[in-house]
Amino acid sequence: MKSSIRRMLAAAALLLISAAAPAQDIQSKPIRIVVPFPPGGIADGLARGLAERMGKNMRQTVVVDNRPGGNTIIAAEAVSTAAPDGHTLMMATDATLSVLPLIYSKLPFDPAALVPVSIVAHTTEFLVVTADVPASDVAGLVRLARDKPGTLSYGSQGLGSNGHLAGATFARMAGVELTHVPYKGLIDVVNAMLGNHTQIVFAGVLPMLPHIRAGKLRPLAVIDTKRSPLLPDVPTIAEAGFPALESMAWFGLVAPPHTPKAIVDRLAAEVRRVVDDTEFRQKYIVDVGLTAVGSGPSEFASFLARDREKYVVQVRNAGVRLD
């Protein structure tokens, strides 16, 4: 009997060690956060803030790996084939997880297989034009587009991105023709607007604020149900006559397929710890026009299900298909 008890205790000890191992193994080497956009954008800034604070809290190295291009597919494919050990994460967006499966018949990775860790934050989109566009409001922009069909273009962060769908949906609702011009990231869109290579964008306002304040860019509407504290004088898209137009970008960390739950839960707890930090929240979320979330894995999974349903309708209405 004593021998049996010893064996049972030994087995229990092994189970406890195995259960604890993932949480310990996560600190065995640096954590890499893959960002599917160039440096300087909202996703990149958020990832760098997270990397700094997570590294400090966890007492290990956390780095950002920018892999732009391919409509976020390049980064997502790299993360989907990485070891499921908690040392590789991706700063994913709605474009990556909700939209890509709807606009491509085949992808080199399975968005549904990437493991939700935490939605970090979401942003509110704005409709912004260059100062050279002779329109002071959305109604004026619609009249201009109707008078000169096909002469106005809008830039986005890539084919099928949030900005692409918002622009296509807006054009359809307004009954106008706008030319879509895809870029690798929002910074590239802003630079193109400053060079007058494209005139309109539907995107988060952070990278544009200095140029808005300098009078080089002009916000016409915030695509939300309420005005933004960053630009309180800018009307909502509903006030501008388009209450059905929706556009919200979110940023969330996902892990490679088959990442153990213990590791995912540990990472989610670390993200929440950072997001709940007052200094981090002010600098990397509030001051850049984002709204903090810091959700857990199950909350993220439930949100994704609803988000994908929303985009089924939006993609169909916009008529977007890339193959």
DAMOZI-V149081 format. One record per residue. PHI is phi in whole degrees, -180 to 180 (999 if undefined). D_CENTER is the distance of its C-alpha to the mean C-alpha in Angstrom with 2 decimals. Layout:
# DAMOZI-V149081
phi:PHI d_center:D_CENTER
phi:PHI d_center:D_CENTER
This chain:
# DAMOZI-V149081
phi:999 d_center:58.51
phi:-61 d_center:57.57
phi:-63 d_center:56.30
phi:-64 d_center:54.14
phi:-63 d_center:52.71
phi:-62 d_center:51.94
phi:-65 d_center:50.15
phi:-65 d_center:48.13
phi:-65 d_center:47.20
phi:-64 d_center:46.25
phi:-64 d_center:44.05
phi:-64 d_center:42.36
phi:-63 d_center:41.83
phi:-64 d_center:40.23
phi:-63 d_center:37.84
phi:-64 d_center:36.89
phi:-64 d_center:36.40
phi:-64 d_center:34.24
phi:-67 d_center:32.07
phi:-81 d_center:31.70
phi:-57 d_center:31.16
phi:-57 d_center:27.42
phi:-64 d_center:26.77
phi:-80 d_center:29.11
phi:-64 d_center:28.01
phi:-61 d_center:24.46
phi:-103 d_center:26.13
phi:-81 d_center:28.21
phi:-158 d_center:26.15
phi:-61 d_center:23.11
phi:-96 d_center:19.59
phi:-115 d_center:17.20
phi:-105 d_center:13.41
phi:-84 d_center:12.36
phi:-113 d_center:9.71
phi:-83 d_center:9.47
phi:-134 d_center:9.96
phi:-67 d_center:13.17
phi:-61 d_center:14.13
phi:106 d_center:13.97
phi:-87 d_center:10.60
phi:-64 d_center:8.41
phi:-62 d_center:6.32
phi:-65 d_center:9.93
phi:-63 d_center:11.65
phi:-64 d_center:9.94
phi:-64 d_center:10.65
phi:-68 d_center:14.09
phi:-64 d_center:14.89
phi:-63 d_center:14.21
phi:-59 d_center:16.22
phi:-63 d_center:19.01
phi:-74 d_center:19.42
phi:-63 d_center:19.09
phi:-61 d_center:21.54
phi:-67 d_center:23.88
phi:-67 d_center:23.87
phi:-91 d_center:24.29
phi:58 d_center:26.64
phi:-151 d_center:25.18
phi:-83 d_center:23.27
phi:-126 d_center:19.48
phi:-120 d_center:18.25
phi:-106 d_center:15.22
phi:-121 d_center:15.57
phi:-80 d_center:13.97
phi:-133 d_center:14.26
phi:-77 d_center:13.17
phi:102 d_center:14.54
phi:67 d_center:15.23
phi:59 d_center:12.21
phi:75 d_center:10.33
phi:-69 d_center:13.45
phi:-59 d_center:15.23
phi:-67 d_center:13.00
phi:-64 d_center:12.63
phi:-65 d_center:16.38
phi:-62 d_center:17.22
phi:-71 d_center:15.61
phi:-66 d_center:17.18
phi:-103 d_center:20.54
phi:-76 d_center:20.41
phi:-63 d_center:22.78
phi:-82 d_center:21.72
phi:-117 d_center:23.02
phi:87 d_center:20.14
phi:-99 d_center:20.19
phi:-131 d_center:17.21
phi:-131 d_center:13.63
phi:-128 d_center:10.32
phi:-84 d_center:7.05
phi:-86 d_center:5.47
phi:-131 d_center:2.97
phi:-60 d_center:5.65
phi:-60 d_center:7.19
phi:-69 d_center:8.12
phi:-95 d_center:9.51
phi:-106 d_center:10.64
phi:-95 d_center:11.53
phi:-52 d_center:12.97
phi:-64 d_center:15.78
phi:-91 d_center:16.86
phi:-112 d_center:17.32
phi:-121 d_center:18.79
phi:-78 d_center:21.94
phi:-146 d_center:21.55
phi:-125 d_center:18.91
phi:-79 d_center:19.86
phi:-150 d_center:17.91
phi:-106 d_center:17.55
phi:-57 d_center:14.07
phi:-72 d_center:16.08
phi:-86 d_center:17.69
phi:-66 d_center:14.78
phi:-91 d_center:15.42
phi:-65 d_center:13.16
phi:-109 d_center:13.70
phi:-164 d_center:11.87
phi:-78 d_center:9.10
phi:-83 d_center:9.22
phi:-164 d_center:8.33
phi:-135 d_center:7.28
phi:-122 d_center:8.43
phi:-104 d_center:11.22
phi:-90 d_center:11.69
phi:-122 d_center:15.08
phi:-97 d_center:17.52
phi:-126 d_center:18.96
phi:-125 d_center:21.94
phi:-76 d_center:24.07
phi:-65 d_center:27.22
phi:-77 d_center:29.35
phi:-74 d_center:28.28
phi:-80 d_center:31.22
phi:-146 d_center:29.40
phi:-97 d_center:29.07
phi:-151 d_center:27.32
phi:-66 d_center:25.57
phi:-60 d_center:29.00
phi:-66 d_center:30.18
phi:-66 d_center:27.30
phi:-64 d_center:28.13
phi:-61 d_center:31.80
phi:-63 d_center:31.17
phi:-66 d_center:29.17
phi:-73 d_center:31.99
phi:-71 d_center:34.65
phi:-129 d_center:33.11
phi:-59 d_center:31.29
phi:82 d_center:29.10
phi:-90 d_center:29.52
phi:-98 d_center:26.21
phi:-127 d_center:22.97
phi:-126 d_center:19.30
phi:-95 d_center:16.85
phi:-144 d_center:13.31
phi:-85 d_center:10.87
phi:142 d_center:12.66
phi:-62 d_center:14.58
phi:80 d_center:13.00
phi:-72 d_center:9.73
phi:-56 d_center:8.93
phi:-66 d_center:11.35
phi:-64 d_center:13.79
phi:-65 d_center:14.16
phi:-64 d_center:14.53
phi:-65 d_center:17.09
phi:-66 d_center:18.91
phi:-67 d_center:19.13
phi:-61 d_center:20.39
phi:-60 d_center:22.91
phi:-67 d_center:24.15
phi:-63 d_center:24.59
phi:-82 d_center:26.35
phi:71 d_center:28.41
phi:-125 d_center:27.76
phi:-109 d_center:27.06
phi:-122 d_center:24.18
phi:-92 d_center:23.52
phi:-90 d_center:20.03
phi:-126 d_center:19.44
phi:-83 d_center:16.51
phi:-130 d_center:15.59
phi:-77 d_center:13.83
phi:-163 d_center:11.58
phi:-66 d_center:11.68
phi:-60 d_center:14.56
phi:-65 d_center:16.46
phi:-63 d_center:16.14
phi:-61 d_center:17.46
phi:-63 d_center:20.22
phi:-66 d_center:21.14
phi:-68 d_center:21.52
phi:-65 d_center:23.66
phi:-90 d_center:25.73
phi:61 d_center:26.01
phi:-87 d_center:24.81
phi:-146 d_center:22.53
phi:-114 d_center:22.91
phi:-135 d_center:20.00
phi:-149 d_center:16.23
phi:-116 d_center:13.93
phi:-165 d_center:11.06
phi:-63 d_center:10.32
phi:-91 d_center:13.73
phi:-49 d_center:13.72
phi:-66 d_center:14.69
phi:-97 d_center:17.10
phi:-54 d_center:18.93
phi:-60 d_center:21.70
phi:-77 d_center:22.44
phi:-67 d_center:22.50
phi:-67 d_center:24.92
phi:-85 d_center:26.89
phi:83 d_center:27.31
phi:-87 d_center:25.78
phi:-127 d_center:22.97
phi:-132 d_center:23.42
phi:-79 d_center:21.03
phi:-102 d_center:22.54
phi:-164 d_center:20.50
phi:-102 d_center:17.65
phi:-89 d_center:16.05
phi:-157 d_center:16.67
phi:-84 d_center:19.80
phi:-140 d_center:20.72
phi:-70 d_center:20.89
phi:-91 d_center:18.76
phi:-65 d_center:20.73
phi:-69 d_center:19.46
phi:-138 d_center:21.26
phi:-66 d_center:23.56
phi:-84 d_center:25.76
phi:-85 d_center:23.20
phi:-70 d_center:23.82
phi:-75 d_center:21.46
phi:-66 d_center:21.02
phi:-68 d_center:23.45
phi:-62 d_center:25.96
phi:-85 d_center:25.64
phi:103 d_center:26.67
phi:-129 d_center:23.56
phi:-66 d_center:22.88
phi:-86 d_center:21.47
phi:-77 d_center:18.54
phi:-120 d_center:15.21
phi:-161 d_center:11.78
phi:-143 d_center:8.99
phi:-94 d_center:5.27
phi:-124 d_center:4.14
phi:-129 d_center:3.46
phi:-142 d_center:6.52
phi:-88 d_center:9.34
phi:-126 d_center:11.34
phi:-116 d_center:14.83
phi:-60 d_center:17.19
phi:-54 d_center:19.26
phi:72 d_center:22.22
phi:-64 d_center:21.09
phi:-58 d_center:23.67
phi:-58 d_center:22.93
phi:-60 d_center:24.62
phi:-70 d_center:22.26
phi:-61 d_center:19.13
phi:-63 d_center:20.71
phi:-64 d_center:21.64
phi:-65 d_center:18.20
phi:-62 d_center:16.80
phi:-64 d_center:19.76
phi:-67 d_center:19.12
phi:-64 d_center:15.54
phi:-61 d_center:17.09
phi:-60 d_center:19.90
phi:-71 d_center:17.80
phi:-62 d_center:15.80
phi:-77 d_center:19.25
phi:-72 d_center:20.75
phi:-59 d_center:21.76
phi:-66 d_center:21.65
phi:-62 d_center:18.16
phi:-60 d_center:16.84
phi:-67 d_center:18.72
phi:-75 d_center:17.88
phi:-103 d_center:14.20
phi:-123 d_center:13.05
phi:-64 d_center:15.88
phi:-67 d_center:17.08
phi:-109 d_center:13.92
phi:82 d_center:13.47
phi:-99 d_center:10.97
phi:-116 d_center:12.23
phi:-71 d_center:12.74
phi:-126 d_center:12.55
phi:67 d_center:13.57
phi:-74 d_center:14.34
phi:-88 d_center:16.50
phi:-59 d_center:16.23
phi:-68 d_center:18.25
phi:-64 d_center:16.39
phi:-62 d_center:13.07
phi:-62 d_center:15.16
phi:-66 d_center:16.70
phi:-62 d_center:13.60
phi:-60 d_center:12.42
phi:-60 d_center:15.90
phi:-69 d_center:15.77
phi:-64 d_center:12.45
phi:-65 d_center:13.96
phi:-63 d_center:17.15
phi:-61 d_center:15.72
phi:-74 d_center:14.37
phi:-57 d_center:17.75
phi:-69 d_center:19.41
phi:-66 d_center:17.15
phi:-66 d_center:17.32
phi:-64 d_center:21.02
phi:-66 d_center:21.73
phi:-81 d_center:20.10
phi:67 d_center:21.99
phi:-93 d_center:19.31
phi:-150 d_center:20.43
phi:-109 d_center:20.09
phi:-152 d_center:23.04
